[in-house]
Amino acid sequence: MKKSICPIVIAGLCCVTSISSARDIDQGTIEINGGLDLSISSAKLEPESGGRVDIDTKTINLGGLYYVAQNFGLGFSWDYTSTDIESNNLSAETSTSIFGPAALYNVSINEDMSLRFLGAFLISSSDADYSGSNDGFGWGLGGGLSYFISDHVSVNGTVQYVYLKLEDDDTGVDMDSNGFGAGIGLSVYLF
């Protein structure tokens, strides 16, 4: 019996906490956000056949939102990724830029934390020095947690799924790209 009462009590306390001290974002607020993806990495692969492959990826993202209603913002998102690959004295570089309109809904947990649900329509452009370029479009959905360190600044952790339909500019071949990503960043709120 204790096991069934405990989740009910915790859920009730969370509801009372969010009602008594909510972190709502008012209509007319401008949010400027940016961050680095946790996918920033340097990988070293050493296949059994010999040789070594080094992969280094860096990603930054920026965005802006205008809250058209309390807790609901519309704006844009932009991600830039640079990947360097080196293998057996050969090297290759790829850069990708993804831009598009975005929407975010904020759900207050308490005065210091919020859940964030976001979606975006995305336009992608990628250039690779070894294979040319490709362009395409897609969408992204995600969610995250914001911790407000002051009234004007929050630290955000985000997990998102992105799907892109791309076309190689030289060959016209279509490709699909999709996957999950996680990131951490900051938001600044201007009232």
N, C-alpha and C positions, 0 to 999 in steps of 0.2 A: 504494500500500500504506500509506503514512503516513496517508492520510485515514481508513482503516478502523480503524487502531489507536488514533488520538487519541481518538475518542469512548469507546472501551472503557476506556482509561486514565482519562479524566475520570470516567466512571461508577463505576469501581472506587475512585477517590479519594473520591468523594462517599459511597459506602457505608462505607468505612473511617472517614471523618470522622464520619458519623452514628452509627456503632456505638461509637466511642471516646469521644465527648463529646455525648451526646444531650440535647436540651432537652425532656424529658418533663414533663407536668403530672400530678402525683400525685392519686390518688383523695382526695376530701374537700376539694380546693381550691375556693375561690369566686373567680370572675372577674367583675369589674364593668367594663363597657366603654362607650365613648361616642365620638362623633366628629362630624365635619362631612362631608357629601358633597361631592365635587369638582364636583357639579352646581350648587353655589352660583354664581349668575351674574347678570349684568345685561345684557340684550340690548336693542338699539335697532334696530328695523326701520323702514325708510323705503320703503314701497311706491311703485311708479312712479305710482300714481294720486294721490299726494300724502298728506299727513298723516304721522304718525309713531306707532309703537307701541312702548312701553317695557314690558319684562317683567323683573321682579326675583323670583328664587326663592331661598329659604333653606331648608336642610334640616339638622336635627339628629337624631342617633339615640343611644339608650341601650339597654343590655342587661345581663343578668346570667346567669351559668351556675354550676351546681354540678357538679363532676366526679364522676360516679357510679362511674367506673372510670378507670384511668390513661389519659389523653389523650382521654376521651370525656365531654363535658359536656352537661347538659340545663338549659334555663332559658327565658328570654323575650327578645324583641326589641321595640323600640318606635321608630318613625320619625315625625317631625312635619315637615311641609312647608308653607310659607306662600308663596303666589304673588300678586304685585301686578301688575296690567296697567293701563296708562294709554294712551289713544288719543283724540286730538281732544277734550280736556277731559272725557272720560269715564273712570271708573276702576272696577276690579273687583278683588275680593279672594277668594282661595280658600285654605282651610286643610284639610289632610288628615292624619289620624292613622291609622297602621297598627300593630297590636299582635298578638302571638301567641307561642305556644310555639316554641322553637328547639332545635336540636341542633348540636353542633360536634365534629369529630374533628380532633385535632392530630397532625401527622406531623413528627417532629424531623428537621431537616437537620443541625444542629450545635449547639454549646452556646449560640449567640447567635440562631439562626433556626429557624423552624418554618413548615411549610405548614399552612393551616387550611382545612377543608372544612365548609361549614355548610348547613343547611336549616331552613326554618321554615314553619309553617302560619300564615296571616295573616288578620286581620279588619280591614276598612277602613271608615272613616267620613270623609266629606268634606262640607264646607259651602262654598257659594259664594254671595256676596251678590247675584249676578245670575241664578242659576238654581236655587236651592234646595240640596238635599243628596242624597247617595247613600250607600248602604251596600253592603258585599259581603264576599267572602272570596277567598282564593287561596293561593298558595304562593311561596316564594322559594328559590333554590339559588345557592350562590356558593363562592368560594374566595379565598384570599389568602395573604399572607406576613406573618409577625410577626417583628420584630427586638427582642430583649430588651435594653433598656438597663440593666436590673438584674434581680435575681431576682424582684422584685415588680412590674415595669412593662415593658410592651412597646408598641411602635409598630406599628400594623396597617394594611396596605393591603389593600383588599378589592374584588373585582369580583363583581357578582351579577346574576342575572336574576330578575325578579319578574313574576308573572301574577296579575291580579285580575279577578274577575267581579263587576260592580257592577250595582245596580238603583237607578234614580232614584226617590226617595221620593214625589215628586208624581205622576209619570206612569206609574211601573211599568215603564219601558223598561229593558231589559237592555243593558249595554255591557261590552266586554272592554278591559282595559288591560294592556299588557305592555311590557317594555323592560329594557335593561341599565343598570346604574349602577356607579359607582366611588366609593370613599370612603377616607378616612384617619382614623385615630383612635387612642386609647390604651386599654390594658387594665391594670387593677390586680389583682394576685393576692393573695388572703389565704389563708395556710396555716393 
